Amino acid sequence: MSAGISEFWRKNTSASEATELANFLRALRKVAGHLGPNIGVIEYAGMSHRGGAGIVLEPEMVMGQYPIPFPKVDYLVGLVTHEAIHKIEWSDHVWKLLEPVFKNMPGLSVVVFQKIIHTGEDIYVDLVADQKIFGLYVQQARKKAIEETRTRLISGAPSVDELIYLWWAGQYHNLSVHPIKPVYEEPLAVLRHLKEGLESVSQMKKGATARCERRTELYKEAWENLKDRITSLNIIDKRLFWYPPAGNSTTGKPDSPPHKKRSSHAPPPRLLQEIELQLAKNSIDMTPIIQSIVGFDNEDVVPTSRWDFSISAHPLIDRRIVSRLKAIFQNYAGRNKVVSRGLLSGKIDPRRLYRAPITGRCFQQNDHIPDLDWNVTLLLDASGSMRGNKWRMVENTVANIHKSLIGFHNRLQAYAYFEKDGILMISQLIKNNRIQSVPPNGLTASGQAIIAGAYLMPKKRKRNILIHVTDGESNLGCDVQYGIDYCRKEKIDLITLGCGYKDRHAMLLQYGKAIQFLDHFGQLARAMERLLKWTFLYGKRPVLHENPYLPLINRKVSGKELTVKNGTKRIF
């Protein structure tokens, strides 16, 4: 494997195809992130079905050898940088500004003028890239593009295509050793002057709009000086780079240049799914993770995203509840035996009796330290119906549990979920030991939220409990049963507390045995307390009955009377 520029920084490589393609795409996105805004998402062909993709890479440009060779990485980084700067410098806006000029020109003149604009924009973008280290990568992509263009030129009569090539390649290679036809000398002088104007624009400190307007004027001026000098030249490729708007559309669409036209063969769907899943593990977009669990062909799945723009919460701490919760964690949690040896007092340690006449340190003490090996995650419904006092009570409950666990190797996590513009948002409510909040909004996507909450739980804990608090049934996204099945597969105890919802039968149809009901949110704090106590004491939540639809009244479990009414369980 030969060396390349990217060898100095690209260390996250893999011999696995899906992992390597995902790592490389992530690296390209990081590079684009250092260039500037307005670039869009970089994806492989076949992944852009969600829309919004700014730059699409053809798979055959990347696939074949893993880890990807560094020269190929340099070329693709240069290609992505070139396309990204086109977007940053608003090349599309230049085309739109020149669109009225195209309407007043003959057909072949439009073809020639667009060739000049297209190549001029490529030169301008490279001039911008050369001002930073990215120019080294763009140089690799440009070298290959120039070579591909040269191989397509047909020797013979003078042509506009050859003139454009001589102008473009002459900026970076010494072509004076090759004889230049006399018919090209005057047009080349005009184009070289255009290049000097573009170079001055690339150094302008004004905004992108001003630079676009200045480039537009340079192209118009160059065309006025060229149109009479190139009438005798042939045109080999008569395709347009910009089409006039059709119908009610207000913008045209620039076509890809010939040297960038490639066949589109998307990778196998299975490979694309693995790549998207790898990317989602370190991305705010969790949709591929949800799809990998419920099925990529499930049409009910809605986009799911992590939400980091939380606000500070100001909950009220109830000291009595906090003290009772601390007692639960200390008294009902498992115990670890810790033996302290070599003490001056305590129980005699038979293994240290020989020290009695020397130092007297022949005693030991056995302590049983609470082992808080439970991992507790709170998943809180923050849909629009939770506004007002409901959400404030939820915040107070989270704050009380968090306060009670401080100093005990806190293993508490809390997430809120809500819907915004058809996207399920998952927000972390405990950051840097401080309670955060979100504004309740939108519909309730409980099924996907349960999957996301379970996925975000630590993987190395033996005992995991997910407490889900909601005030209604799920009305968005995949079915709740997918979340219940995923928790069962991952050995996570899922408990849903349905607070103050009248149609309990509808919620029973969704959650089955995984739900317990509260009459109102004022019971939430006490319910959490008893739930944690029961879980620590018995290792799992109680199973009251096999069929949740059968009416049971005053059934006793382990000597404790629990009231069940109309087929539902009340823990108060």
Rosetta blueprint (number, residue, H / E / L):
1 M L
2 S L
3 A L
4 G L
5 I H
6 S H
7 E H
8 F H
9 W L
10 R L
11 K L
12 N L
13 T L
14 S L
15 A L
16 S L
17 E H
18 A H
19 T H
20 E H
21 L H
22 A H
23 N H
24 F H
25 L H
26 R H
27 A H
28 L H
29 R H
30 K H
31 V H
32 A H
33 G H
34 H H
35 L H
36 G L
37 P L
38 N L
39 I L
40 G L
41 V E
42 I E
43 E E
44 Y E
45 A L
46 G L
47 M L
48 S H
49 H H
50 R H
51 G L
52 G L
53 A E
54 G E
55 I E
56 V E
57 L E
58 E L
59 P H
60 E H
61 M H
62 V L
63 M L
64 G L
65 Q L
66 Y L
67 P L
68 I L
69 P L
70 F H
71 P H
72 K H
73 V H
74 D H
75 Y H
76 L H
77 V H
78 G H
79 L H
80 V H
81 T H
82 H H
83 E H
84 A H
85 I H
86 H H
87 K H
88 I H
89 E L
90 W L
91 S H
92 D H
93 H H
94 V H
95 W H
96 K H
97 L H
98 L H
99 E H
100 P H
101 V H
102 F H
103 K H
104 N L
105 M L
106 P L
107 G H
108 L H
109 S H
110 V H
111 V H
112 V H
113 F H
114 Q H
115 K H
116 I H
117 I H
118 H H
119 T H
120 G H
121 E H
122 D H
123 I H
124 Y H
125 V H
126 D H
127 L H
128 V H
129 A H
130 D L
131 Q L
132 K L
133 I L
134 F H
135 G H
136 L H
137 Y H
138 V H
139 Q H
140 Q H
141 A H
142 R H
143 K H
144 K H
145 A H
146 I H
147 E H
148 E H
149 T H
150 R H
151 T H
152 R H
153 L L
154 I L
155 S L
156 G L
157 A L
158 P L
159 S E
160 V H
161 D H
162 E H
163 L H
164 I H
165 Y H
166 L H
167 W H
168 W H
169 A H
170 G H
171 Q L
172 Y L
173 H L
174 N L
175 L L
176 S L
177 V L
178 H L
179 P L
180 I L
181 K L
182 P H
183 V H
184 Y H
185 E H
186 E H
187 P H
188 L H
189 A H
190 V H
191 L H
192 R H
193 H H
194 L H
195 K H
196 E H
197 G H
198 L H
199 E H
200 S H
201 V H
202 S H
203 Q L
204 M L
205 K L
206 K L
207 G L
208 A H
209 T H
210 A H
211 R H
212 C H
213 E H
214 R H
215 R H
216 T H
217 E H
218 L H
219 Y H
220 K H
221 E H
222 A H
223 W H
224 E H
225 N H
226 L H
227 K L
228 D L
229 R L
230 I L
231 T L
232 S L
233 L L
234 N E
235 I L
236 I L
237 D L
238 K L
239 R L
240 L L
241 F L
242 W E
243 Y L
244 P L
245 P L
246 A L
247 G L
248 N L
249 S L
250 T L
251 T L
252 G L
253 K L
254 P E
255 D L
256 S L
257 P L
258 P H
259 H H
260 K H
261 K L
262 R L
263 S L
264 S L
265 H L
266 A L
267 P L
268 P L
269 P H
270 R H
271 L H
272 L H
273 Q H
274 E H
275 I H
276 E H
277 L H
278 Q H
279 L H
280 A H
281 K L
282 N L
283 S L
284 I L
285 D E
286 M L
287 T H
288 P H
289 I H
290 I H
291 Q H
292 S H
293 I H
294 V H
295 G L
296 F L
297 D L
298 N L
299 E L
300 D L
301 V L
302 V L
303 P L
304 T E
305 S E
306 R E
307 W E
308 D L
309 F L
310 S L
311 I E
312 S E
313 A L
314 H L
315 P L
316 L L
317 I L
318 D L
319 R H
320 R H
321 I H
322 V H
323 S H
324 R H
325 L H
326 K H
327 A H
328 I H
329 F H
330 Q H
331 N H
332 Y L
333 A L
334 G E
335 R E
336 N E
337 K E
338 V E
339 V E
340 S E
341 R E
342 G E
343 L E
344 L L
345 S L
346 G L
347 K E
348 I E
349 D L
350 P H
351 R H
352 R H
353 L H
354 Y H
355 R H
356 A L
357 P L
358 I L
359 T L
360 G L
361 R L
362 C L
363 F E
364 Q E
365 Q E
366 N E
367 D E
368 H E
369 I E
370 P E
371 D E
372 L L
373 D L
374 W E
375 N E
376 V E
377 T E
378 L E
379 L E
380 L E
381 D E
382 A L
383 S L
384 G H
385 S H
386 M H
387 R L
388 G L
389 N H
390 K H
391 W H
392 R H
393 M H
394 V H
395 E H
396 N H
397 T H
398 V H
399 A H
400 N H
401 I H
402 H H
403 K H
404 S H
405 L H
406 I L
407 G L
408 F L
409 H L
410 N L
411 R L
412 L E
413 Q E
414 A E
415 Y E
416 A E
417 Y E
418 F E
419 E E
420 K E
421 D L
422 G L
423 I E
424 L E
425 M E
426 I E
427 S E
428 Q E
429 L L
430 I E
431 K E
432 N L
433 N L
434 R E
435 I E
436 Q E
437 S E
438 V L
439 P L
440 P L
441 N L
442 G L
443 L L
444 T L
445 A L
446 S H
447 G H
448 Q H
449 A H
450 I H
451 I H
452 A H
453 G H
454 A H
455 Y H
456 L L
457 M L
458 P L
459 K L
460 K L
461 R L
462 K L
463 R E
464 N E
465 I E
466 L E
467 I E
468 H E
469 V E
470 T E
471 D L
472 G L
473 E L
474 S L
475 N L
476 L L
477 G L
478 C L
479 D L
480 V H
481 Q H
482 Y H
483 G H
484 I H
485 D H
486 Y H
487 C H
488 R H
489 K H
490 E L
491 K L
492 I E
493 D E
494 L E
495 I E
496 T E
497 L E
498 G E
499 C E
500 G L
501 Y L
502 K L
503 D L
504 R H
505 H H
506 A H
507 M H
508 L H
509 L H
510 Q H
511 Y H
512 G H
513 K H
514 A H
515 I E
516 Q E
517 F E
518 L E
519 D L
520 H L
521 F H
522 G H
523 Q H
524 L H
525 A H
526 R H
527 A H
528 M H
529 E H
530 R H
531 L H
532 L H
533 K H
534 W H
535 T H
536 F H
537 L H
538 Y H
539 G L
540 K L
541 R L
542 P L
543 V L
544 L L
545 H L
546 E L
547 N L
548 P L
549 Y L
550 L L
551 P L
552 L L
553 I L
554 N L
555 R E
556 K E
557 V E
558 S L
559 G L
560 K E
561 E E
562 L E
563 T L
564 V E
565 K E
566 N L
567 G L
568 T E
569 K E
570 R E
571 I L
572 F L
